[in-house]
Amino acid sequence: MIVIRKELCPQNHACPTLPVCPVGAISQQGFSAPTVDNDKCICCCKCVKSCAVFVSIGCCENGRDPRLA
């Protein structure tokens, strides 16, 4: 699961991490903090590597989606 640390997100610009996600699991309304659809997320963790507001909870450690184990 990927969570957003909204307190670290400036929320005053288009999120530059959106295009990093290969499955389109990250979205943003206006300039608000982005959100992650964890049903779409494949835990590739490219977002986590791209920006500190994205935090992995139990899926990036092994580099793959635990639902596929």
N, C-alpha and C positions, 0 to 999 in steps of 0.2 A: 504494500500500500504506500502511496505517496501522499503526503500532506503538505499544506502550504503554511508557512509561518508568516501570516499576514502582517504581524508587527514589524517584520523586516522588509516588507515590500513597499517601495515608495508610492505606489498606486497613483502615479501621475503621468503615465506613459503607456504605450502599447507594449505588452510583455514581449521581450525579445526571445523568450524561450518557446513560445508557441510553435514556431516552425521546426524546432528541434525534435519534437515528438513524432515518431514515425507512424503512429496510429491515430493521431488527432485526439488524444485523450485530454489535452489541456485546452481550456477555453477561457475567455475573458469578456466581461460585459463592460463596455466603455473603457475607462482607465482604472477600474477596480482591481483588486487582487485577483490573480487567475485562480481557476478551480481545476481539479483533476477528476475525471470520471474513472474511478478505479475499476469499474467493470470493463472498460476499454483498455486500460493500462496493461502493458505486457512486462512491466518491471525491467525495462532495458536500462533505466536510470540515467538516460542522457540528460534529462531535465535536472537531476540532482548534480550532475557534473557541470552543468551549464550555469546554474544560479543557486545561491545559498538559501533562497526562500523555499526551495523544494527539499523535502526531507523524506528519506526512505524509512519506513517502519516494517522491517522484516522481509524485504524482498531484494534489495540490491546486494546484500552480503554475498549471495551465491551467484549473482548476475543473471538470474532467470526467475520467471514467475513461479512461485511455489504452487500455484493451482495446476501447473503442468507436470508436477513431479509424479 
